[in-house]
Amino acid sequence: MTLLSAQEPLDIDELAVPRQLLIAGGWRDAAGGRTVDVINPSDGTVITAIADADVEDGLAAVDAAAAAFPDWAATPPRRRAEILSRCFDLMIERREQLAHLISLENGKALPDARGEVAYAAEFFRWYAEEAVRIIGDVSISPSGANRILVQHQPIGVCVLITPWNFPAAMATRKLAPALAAGCTAVLKPATLTPLTSLAIAQLMVDAGVPAGVVNVVTTSKTGDVMSPILADPRVRKLSFTGSTGVGRHLLRQAADNVLKCSMELGGNAPFLVFDDADLDKAIDGVMIAKMRNGGQACTAANRIYVQRGIQAEFASRLAGRMSALTVGPGTDPSTEVGPLVDEASVLKVDALVRDALDQGARLLTGGQLPEGNGYYYPPTVVTNVPMHARMVSEEIFGPVASVIGFDTEDEVIAAANDSEYGLAAYVFTEDLRRGLRVSERIESGMVALNRGLVSDPAAPFGGVKQSGLGREGAHQGLLDFTETKYIALDW
């Protein structure tokens, strides 16, 4: 591992990012004038301060979204599509600004940040195309007595809560289908990384999104502010990406108003490598699946199961790749792995490594906390990880690869499914029949076969079991922001 020194921070003023709340088409301070600091994880310094909303601000955002809904729902789909297409164009024009902003507040290495911006922009383009394809159907009832007419209508005011690890992509993955369907939105980005969402909101205003259609509320008091918002009868949809624990809490709150919910929650992705796999492909794949955003992704390979005949070679080659990575500030062009998002994340990752080593796992590279400022953890590989180690059952969310040996297909499928989570999984084998057979048996919403990347705006993203409800992306992601209406008629 090579560790770079901190670079001169970017000038936040040059990035022209709003730092207030967006409500009813205007930027305003929080009602009480409060602010909250945004921290640069590369060195622990304060980047800037943003508005810290209270309940009054949150309900004002709901007022604005509710007032804007009738006109936006009645806007022709082609017009909504044109505005979303303009959002895509502006996001591509401003991609370098947005990538540097992500690196600054999230710590993500610039190549990763640029990839995120490109991925995030695609949701605007995809849903610009889908906005004109909200197609119902007409059929004859089996008795022949009447016709069945089905329409998909916008659900109404939507509350969108996004996480810190992909501040651009998680915002556009929710905002784009909501607006394409004819809904209005109140977006609550993570307080750790709010600046990217604020910049995207400004971009959407510049693209012609009408006042009140998109509102952004930043707050350090998430529970206090969001509870009355979710209790407001004008809110009809909640879309949340975050931890399973918080998701369960929000589902309980949403139940009081019977809100339609989309929940993209935690993951514990198994990565299966059979002894007939192309080892070069598998190593390349695990580097993508494990190290995207430094391991801070819900789809990250968390449990790497390798058939024993190739386990030693696989682990050795993986350790060589991981140890060669350059660690440093996300904004440094030479950085390949940036810091974790905060100190608590570093301490958690280190505790998981220490636990595995205490129980007999073998450290191949990394595993030592570096000195100096910033929230860094070195790329780490541990092998022979026992099944009862905490990192097998808990989401690591850091640059740590845990390698576990297995013997048979049935054994590894049982191990892969032995989790309350079921978001993503990865399978590497040159036997197509085996690959498809294993993919069908794994309890997961998404499986990447001989690929290290599973996300695609045109594909339905989501999990099973405790990993969530509903799907984002694809046409399913659009329909999640609609209500299905059946009209019985006869002619």
C-alpha positions as CSV (number, residue, x, y, z in Angstrom):
1,M,0.0,0.0,0.0
2,T,1.2,3.5,-0.9
3,L,-0.2,6.3,1.2
4,L,-0.2,9.8,-0.2
5,S,-0.1,12.9,1.8
6,A,-3.1,15.3,1.9
7,Q,-3.3,17.7,-0.9
8,E,-4.5,21.3,-0.9
9,P,-8.3,21.1,-0.5
10,L,-10.4,22.4,-3.4
11,D,-12.0,25.8,-3.0
12,I,-15.7,25.0,-2.2
13,D,-16.7,28.5,-3.4
14,E,-15.3,27.7,-6.9
15,L,-17.6,24.7,-7.1
16,A,-20.6,27.0,-6.7
17,V,-22.6,24.7,-4.5
18,P,-25.8,25.9,-2.7
19,R,-25.7,25.5,1.0
20,Q,-29.3,26.3,1.9
21,L,-32.6,24.4,1.7
22,L,-34.5,24.2,-1.6
23,I,-38.2,24.8,-1.0
24,A,-40.8,25.9,-3.5
25,G,-38.2,26.7,-6.1
26,G,-36.1,29.0,-3.9
27,W,-33.0,28.6,-1.7
28,R,-33.5,29.6,1.9
29,D,-31.9,29.4,5.3
30,A,-33.2,27.0,8.0
31,A,-36.0,28.6,9.9
32,G,-33.9,28.9,13.0
33,G,-30.8,29.9,11.2
34,R,-28.9,26.8,12.3
35,T,-26.2,25.2,10.3
36,V,-24.2,21.9,10.4
37,D,-20.6,21.4,9.3
38,V,-19.6,19.1,6.4
39,I,-16.3,17.3,7.0
40,N,-13.6,16.3,4.6
41,P,-12.8,12.7,5.5
42,S,-9.4,13.0,3.8
43,D,-8.1,15.2,6.7
44,G,-10.9,15.8,9.1
45,T,-11.2,19.5,8.3
46,V,-14.5,21.4,7.8
47,I,-15.4,22.0,4.2
48,T,-18.3,24.3,4.8
49,A,-21.5,24.6,6.7
50,I,-25.0,23.9,5.3
51,A,-28.5,24.7,6.5
52,D,-29.7,22.5,9.3
53,A,-33.5,22.2,8.9
54,D,-36.1,21.7,11.6
55,V,-39.6,20.4,11.6
56,E,-41.0,23.7,10.3
57,D,-38.7,23.5,7.3
58,G,-39.6,19.9,6.6
59,L,-43.3,20.6,6.6
60,A,-42.8,23.7,4.4
61,A,-41.1,21.3,1.8
62,V,-44.2,19.1,2.0
63,D,-46.4,22.1,1.5
64,A,-44.4,23.0,-1.6
65,A,-44.5,19.5,-3.1
66,A,-48.2,19.1,-2.4
67,A,-49.0,22.5,-4.1
68,A,-46.8,21.6,-7.2
69,F,-48.2,18.1,-7.6
70,P,-51.4,18.7,-9.6
71,D,-49.7,20.7,-12.3
72,W,-46.7,18.4,-12.6
73,A,-48.9,15.3,-12.7
74,A,-50.9,17.0,-15.5
75,T,-47.7,18.0,-17.4
76,P,-47.5,16.0,-20.7
77,P,-45.1,13.1,-20.4
78,R,-43.1,14.4,-23.3
79,R,-42.5,17.6,-21.5
80,R,-41.4,15.8,-18.4
81,A,-39.1,13.7,-20.5
82,E,-37.6,16.8,-22.1
83,I,-36.8,18.3,-18.7
84,L,-35.2,15.1,-17.5
85,S,-33.2,14.9,-20.7
86,R,-31.9,18.4,-20.0
87,C,-30.9,17.3,-16.5
88,F,-28.8,14.6,-18.1
89,D,-27.2,17.1,-20.5
90,L,-26.3,19.5,-17.6
91,M,-25.0,16.6,-15.5
92,I,-22.6,15.6,-18.3
93,E,-21.6,19.2,-18.7
94,R,-20.8,19.5,-15.0
95,R,-19.4,16.1,-14.5
96,E,-15.9,17.2,-13.4
97,Q,-17.4,19.6,-10.9
98,L,-19.6,16.9,-9.5
99,A,-16.9,14.3,-9.4
100,H,-14.6,16.6,-7.4
101,L,-17.4,17.5,-5.1
102,I,-18.0,13.8,-4.4
103,S,-14.3,13.2,-3.8
104,L,-14.2,16.2,-1.5
105,E,-17.1,15.4,0.8
106,N,-17.1,11.6,0.5
107,G,-13.4,10.8,0.1
108,K,-14.0,8.7,-3.0
109,A,-11.1,8.4,-5.4
110,L,-11.6,10.6,-8.5
111,P,-11.9,7.6,-10.9
112,D,-14.6,6.2,-8.8
113,A,-16.3,9.6,-8.4
114,R,-16.3,10.1,-12.2
115,G,-17.8,6.7,-12.6
116,E,-20.5,7.5,-10.2
117,V,-21.4,10.7,-12.0
118,A,-21.7,8.9,-15.3
119,Y,-23.8,6.2,-13.7
120,A,-26.0,8.8,-11.9
121,A,-26.6,10.8,-15.1
122,E,-27.8,7.7,-16.8
123,F,-30.9,7.6,-14.6
124,F,-32.0,11.0,-15.9
125,R,-31.5,9.7,-19.5
126,W,-33.2,6.3,-18.9
127,Y,-36.2,7.8,-17.2
128,A,-36.5,10.6,-19.8
129,E,-37.1,7.7,-22.2
130,E,-39.4,5.8,-19.8
131,A,-41.6,8.9,-19.0
132,V,-43.5,8.5,-22.2
133,R,-43.9,4.7,-21.7
134,I,-46.2,4.5,-18.7
135,I,-48.5,2.2,-20.6
136,G,-51.7,0.7,-19.2
137,D,-53.8,-2.0,-20.8
138,V,-57.3,-3.0,-21.8
139,S,-58.7,-6.5,-21.7
140,I,-62.0,-8.4,-21.8
141,S,-63.2,-10.0,-18.5
142,P,-63.3,-13.8,-18.6
143,S,-67.1,-13.7,-18.5
144,G,-67.2,-11.3,-21.4
145,A,-69.5,-9.0,-19.5
146,N,-67.2,-6.0,-19.3
147,R,-63.9,-4.5,-20.2
148,I,-61.0,-4.1,-17.8
149,L,-59.1,-0.8,-18.2
150,V,-55.9,-0.4,-16.2
151,Q,-54.0,2.9,-15.8
152,H,-50.8,3.8,-13.9
153,Q,-51.2,7.2,-12.2
154,P,-48.5,9.2,-10.2
155,I,-48.8,8.4,-6.5
156,G,-48.3,11.9,-5.2
157,V,-45.8,13.5,-2.8
158,C,-42.7,11.3,-2.3
159,V,-40.1,11.4,0.5
160,L,-36.7,10.3,-0.7
161,I,-34.0,9.5,1.8
162,T,-30.5,8.9,0.4
163,P,-27.2,7.6,2.0
164,W,-23.7,9.0,2.0
165,N,-21.8,6.4,0.0
166,F,-23.2,7.3,-3.5
167,P,-24.5,10.8,-3.0
168,A,-25.1,11.4,-6.7
169,A,-26.4,8.1,-7.9
170,M,-28.7,7.5,-5.0
171,A,-30.3,10.9,-5.5
172,T,-30.9,10.5,-9.3
173,R,-32.0,6.9,-9.0
174,K,-34.9,8.2,-6.9
175,L,-35.6,11.6,-8.3
176,A,-35.6,10.6,-12.0
177,P,-38.3,8.0,-11.8
178,A,-40.4,10.0,-9.4
179,L,-40.5,13.0,-11.8
180,A,-40.9,10.8,-14.8
181,A,-44.0,9.3,-13.2
182,G,-45.5,12.8,-12.5
183,C,-44.7,12.9,-8.7
184,T,-43.2,15.6,-6.7
185,A,-40.5,15.0,-4.1
186,V,-38.9,16.0,-0.8
187,L,-35.3,14.8,-0.9
188,K,-33.4,14.3,2.4
189,P,-29.7,13.6,1.6
190,A,-27.2,12.2,4.2
191,T,-25.7,14.9,6.4
192,L,-22.2,13.5,5.8
193,T,-22.4,14.1,2.1
194,P,-25.1,16.7,1.3
195,L,-23.2,19.0,-1.1
196,T,-23.5,16.7,-4.1
197,S,-27.3,16.5,-3.7
198,L,-27.6,20.2,-3.4
199,A,-25.5,20.7,-6.6
200,I,-27.8,18.2,-8.4
201,A,-30.9,20.1,-7.1
202,Q,-29.5,23.3,-8.6
203,L,-28.8,21.5,-11.8
204,M,-32.4,20.4,-11.9
205,V,-33.7,23.9,-11.3
206,D,-31.4,25.1,-14.2
207,A,-32.9,22.4,-16.4
208,G,-36.4,23.8,-15.9
209,V,-37.9,21.6,-13.2
210,P,-40.8,23.7,-11.9
211,A,-40.8,25.3,-8.4
212,G,-41.9,22.8,-5.7
213,V,-41.5,19.7,-7.8
214,V,-38.1,19.0,-6.2
215,N,-37.4,20.2,-2.6
216,V,-34.2,19.4,-0.6
217,V,-34.1,19.4,3.1
218,T,-30.7,18.9,4.9
219,T,-30.8,18.2,8.6
220,S,-28.7,16.7,11.4
221,K,-31.9,15.8,13.3
222,T,-33.2,13.3,10.8
223,G,-35.6,11.5,13.1
224,D,-37.2,14.6,14.6
225,V,-37.7,16.2,11.1
226,M,-38.7,13.1,9.2
227,S,-41.3,11.7,11.6
228,P,-43.9,14.5,11.2
229,I,-43.2,14.5,7.4
230,L,-44.0,10.8,7.2
231,A,-47.1,11.4,9.4
232,D,-48.4,14.0,7.0
233,P,-51.4,12.6,5.0
234,R,-50.3,14.3,1.8
235,V,-47.2,12.1,1.7
236,R,-47.9,8.9,-0.2
237,K,-44.5,7.3,-0.9
238,L,-41.3,6.7,1.0
239,S,-38.1,5.6,-0.8
240,F,-35.1,4.9,1.4
241,T,-31.6,3.6,0.9
242,G,-29.6,2.9,4.0
243,S,-29.1,0.4,6.8
244,T,-31.6,-2.4,7.5
245,G,-32.0,-1.2,11.1
246,V,-33.1,2.3,10.1
247,G,-35.2,0.8,7.3
248,R,-37.1,-1.3,9.8
249,H,-37.8,1.9,11.9
250,L,-39.0,3.8,8.9
251,L,-41.3,1.0,7.9
252,R,-42.9,1.1,11.3
253,Q,-43.5,4.8,10.9
254,A,-44.8,4.4,7.4
255,A,-47.3,1.8,8.5
256,D,-49.3,4.4,10.4
257,N,-50.2,6.1,7.0
258,V,-49.9,2.9,5.0
259,L,-47.3,4.6,2.7
260,K,-46.0,2.8,-0.3
261,C,-42.4,2.0,0.5
262,S,-39.3,1.2,-1.5
263,M,-36.4,0.0,0.7
264,E,-32.9,-0.7,-0.5
265,L,-31.2,-1.9,2.7
266,G,-28.1,-3.7,3.8
267,G,-26.2,-6.4,2.0
268,N,-23.7,-9.2,2.7
269,A,-22.8,-10.2,-0.8
270,P,-21.2,-13.6,-1.3
271,F,-18.6,-13.9,-4.1
272,L,-18.3,-17.5,-5.2
273,V,-15.2,-18.7,-7.2
274,F,-15.2,-22.3,-8.4
275,D,-12.0,-24.1,-9.3
276,D,-12.9,-24.0,-13.0
277,A,-13.1,-20.2,-13.0
278,D,-10.8,-18.1,-15.1
279,L,-8.6,-16.8,-12.3
280,D,-7.7,-13.6,-14.1
281,K,-11.3,-12.8,-14.6
282,A,-12.1,-13.7,-11.0
283,I,-9.4,-11.5,-9.6
284,D,-10.4,-8.6,-11.8
285,G,-14.0,-9.2,-10.8
286,V,-13.4,-9.3,-7.1
287,M,-11.3,-6.1,-7.3
288,I,-14.3,-4.3,-8.8
289,A,-16.9,-6.0,-6.5
290,K,-14.9,-5.4,-3.4
291,M,-13.1,-2.1,-3.9
292,R,-15.7,0.0,-5.6
293,N,-15.9,3.1,-3.4
294,G,-13.3,1.5,-1.1
295,G,-15.7,-1.3,-0.2
296,Q,-18.3,1.2,1.0
297,A,-21.1,-0.2,-1.1
298,C,-24.1,-2.3,-0.2
299,T,-23.3,-4.5,-3.2
300,A,-19.7,-5.0,-2.1
301,A,-18.3,-8.5,-2.1
302,N,-18.4,-9.2,1.7
303,R,-17.8,-13.0,1.8
304,I,-15.4,-14.4,-0.8
305,Y,-15.8,-18.1,-1.0
306,V,-13.1,-19.8,-3.1
307,Q,-12.9,-23.6,-3.8
308,R,-10.0,-25.1,-1.9
309,G,-8.1,-26.2,-5.0
310,I,-7.4,-22.6,-5.9
311,Q,-7.8,-20.8,-2.6
312,A,-4.2,-20.3,-1.9
313,E,-3.3,-19.0,-5.3
314,F,-6.4,-16.8,-5.4
315,A,-5.7,-15.3,-2.0
316,S,-2.0,-14.6,-2.8
317,R,-2.9,-12.9,-6.1
318,L,-5.6,-10.8,-4.5
319,A,-3.2,-9.7,-1.7
320,G,-0.7,-8.7,-4.4
321,R,-3.3,-6.5,-6.1
322,M,-4.6,-5.0,-2.9
323,S,-1.2,-4.2,-1.5
324,A,-0.2,-2.3,-4.7
325,L,-3.1,0.2,-4.4
326,T,-2.4,3.8,-3.7
327,V,-4.2,5.2,-0.7
328,G,-4.7,9.0,-0.3
329,P,-7.1,11.9,-0.4
330,G,-10.0,11.3,-2.9
331,T,-9.2,14.6,-4.7
332,D,-5.6,13.6,-5.5
333,P,-5.5,12.3,-9.1
334,S,-3.1,9.5,-8.1
335,T,-5.4,8.1,-5.4
336,E,-6.9,4.6,-6.0
337,V,-8.4,4.2,-2.5
338,G,-9.7,7.1,-0.5
339,P,-10.5,7.4,3.1
340,L,-13.6,5.9,4.8
341,V,-16.3,8.4,5.5
342,D,-15.7,8.9,9.2
343,E,-13.7,7.7,12.2
344,A,-16.5,5.4,13.4
345,S,-16.3,3.5,10.1
346,V,-12.6,3.0,10.5
347,L,-12.9,1.7,14.1
348,K,-15.7,-0.7,13.0
349,V,-13.7,-2.1,10.1
350,D,-10.6,-2.5,12.3
351,A,-12.7,-4.3,15.0
352,L,-13.9,-6.8,12.4
353,V,-10.4,-7.5,11.2
354,R,-9.1,-7.9,14.8
355,D,-12.0,-10.3,15.6
356,A,-11.2,-12.5,12.6
357,L,-7.5,-12.7,13.4
358,D,-8.3,-13.5,17.0
359,Q,-10.3,-16.5,15.8
360,G,-7.6,-17.9,13.6
361,A,-7.8,-16.1,10.3
362,R,-4.5,-15.3,8.5
363,L,-3.5,-11.7,7.5
364,L,-2.0,-11.5,4.1
365,T,-1.7,-7.7,3.7
366,G,-2.9,-4.5,5.4
367,G,-4.7,-4.7,8.7
368,Q,-2.8,-1.9,10.5
369,L,-4.3,1.5,11.3
370,P,-2.1,4.2,9.7
371,E,-1.0,7.3,11.5
372,G,-1.9,10.8,10.6
373,N,-5.0,12.8,9.9
374,G,-8.0,11.5,7.9
375,Y,-10.1,8.4,8.1
376,Y,-8.0,5.8,6.3
377,Y,-7.8,2.0,6.5
378,P,-5.4,0.1,4.3
379,P,-6.6,-2.4,1.7
380,T,-6.6,-5.7,3.6
381,V,-6.8,-9.4,2.8
382,V,-7.5,-12.0,5.4
383,T,-7.8,-15.7,4.5
384,N,-8.9,-18.9,6.2
385,V,-11.7,-16.8,7.9
386,P,-13.8,-19.0,10.2
387,M,-17.5,-19.0,9.5
388,H,-18.3,-17.7,13.0
389,A,-16.1,-14.5,12.6
390,R,-18.1,-11.3,12.7
391,M,-17.1,-10.2,9.2
392,V,-18.9,-13.2,7.8
393,S,-22.3,-12.2,9.2
394,E,-21.8,-8.4,9.4
395,E,-21.4,-5.9,6.5
396,I,-17.7,-4.9,6.4
397,F,-18.2,-1.6,4.5
398,G,-14.5,-1.1,4.0
399,P,-11.5,-2.2,1.9
400,V,-11.2,-5.6,3.6
401,A,-11.4,-8.9,1.6
402,S,-12.3,-12.0,3.6
403,V,-11.4,-15.2,1.8
404,I,-13.2,-18.4,2.9
405,G,-12.5,-21.9,1.5
406,F,-15.2,-24.4,0.4
407,D,-15.3,-27.9,-1.1
408,T,-18.7,-28.6,-2.8
409,E,-21.4,-26.7,-4.7
410,D,-24.1,-27.5,-2.2
411,E,-21.8,-26.4,0.7
412,V,-21.1,-23.0,-0.7
413,I,-24.7,-22.3,-1.7
414,A,-25.8,-23.1,1.8
415,A,-23.1,-20.8,3.2
416,A,-24.1,-18.0,0.7
417,N,-27.7,-18.3,1.7
418,D,-26.9,-18.4,5.5
419,S,-27.6,-14.7,5.9
420,E,-30.5,-12.4,6.7
421,Y,-29.5,-10.3,3.7
422,G,-30.0,-11.0,0.0
423,L,-29.1,-8.0,-2.1
424,A,-26.3,-9.0,-4.5
425,A,-24.2,-12.1,-5.2
426,Y,-21.3,-12.9,-7.6
427,V,-20.5,-16.3,-9.2
428,F,-17.4,-17.1,-11.2
429,T,-17.2,-20.4,-13.2
430,E,-16.5,-21.3,-16.8
431,D,-19.3,-23.9,-16.7
432,L,-22.4,-22.0,-17.9
433,R,-24.8,-24.7,-16.6
434,R,-23.2,-24.5,-13.2
435,G,-23.3,-20.8,-13.2
436,L,-27.0,-20.5,-14.1
437,R,-27.9,-23.4,-11.7
438,V,-26.0,-21.7,-8.8
439,S,-27.4,-18.3,-9.7
440,E,-31.0,-19.6,-9.5
441,R,-30.3,-21.2,-6.1
442,I,-28.8,-18.2,-4.4
443,E,-31.2,-16.2,-2.4
444,S,-30.4,-12.8,-3.8
445,G,-32.2,-10.1,-5.7
446,M,-29.3,-9.7,-8.1
447,V,-26.5,-12.1,-9.3
448,A,-23.5,-11.1,-11.4
449,L,-22.3,-14.1,-13.4
450,N,-18.6,-13.8,-14.3
451,R,-18.9,-10.0,-13.7
452,G,-17.8,-7.8,-10.9
453,L,-20.4,-5.1,-11.5
454,V,-24.1,-5.7,-11.2
455,S,-25.6,-2.2,-11.2
456,D,-27.3,-0.8,-14.4
457,P,-30.0,1.9,-14.7
458,A,-31.8,-0.4,-17.1
459,A,-31.9,-3.3,-14.7
460,P,-34.1,-3.8,-11.6
461,F,-32.0,-3.1,-8.5
462,G,-33.1,-4.5,-5.2
463,G,-32.9,-7.4,-2.8
464,V,-34.8,-10.1,-0.9
465,K,-35.1,-11.0,2.7
466,Q,-33.8,-8.2,5.0
467,S,-32.2,-6.4,2.1
468,G,-35.3,-4.5,1.1
469,L,-38.6,-4.1,-0.7
470,G,-39.3,-2.9,-4.3
471,R,-37.0,-2.3,-7.1
472,E,-35.1,0.8,-8.4
473,G,-34.0,1.2,-12.0
474,A,-35.6,-0.4,-15.1
475,H,-39.3,0.0,-15.8
476,Q,-40.1,-1.4,-12.4
477,G,-38.5,1.6,-10.8
478,L,-40.9,3.9,-12.6
479,L,-44.0,1.8,-11.7
480,D,-43.0,2.0,-8.0
481,F,-43.9,5.7,-8.1
482,T,-47.4,5.0,-9.5
483,E,-50.7,3.7,-8.3
484,T,-52.5,1.1,-10.5
485,K,-56.1,2.0,-11.2
486,Y,-58.6,-0.4,-12.6
487,I,-61.7,1.0,-14.3
488,A,-64.6,-1.5,-15.1
489,L,-66.6,-0.5,-18.1
490,D,-68.7,-1.9,-20.9
491,W,-69.2,-0.9,-24.5
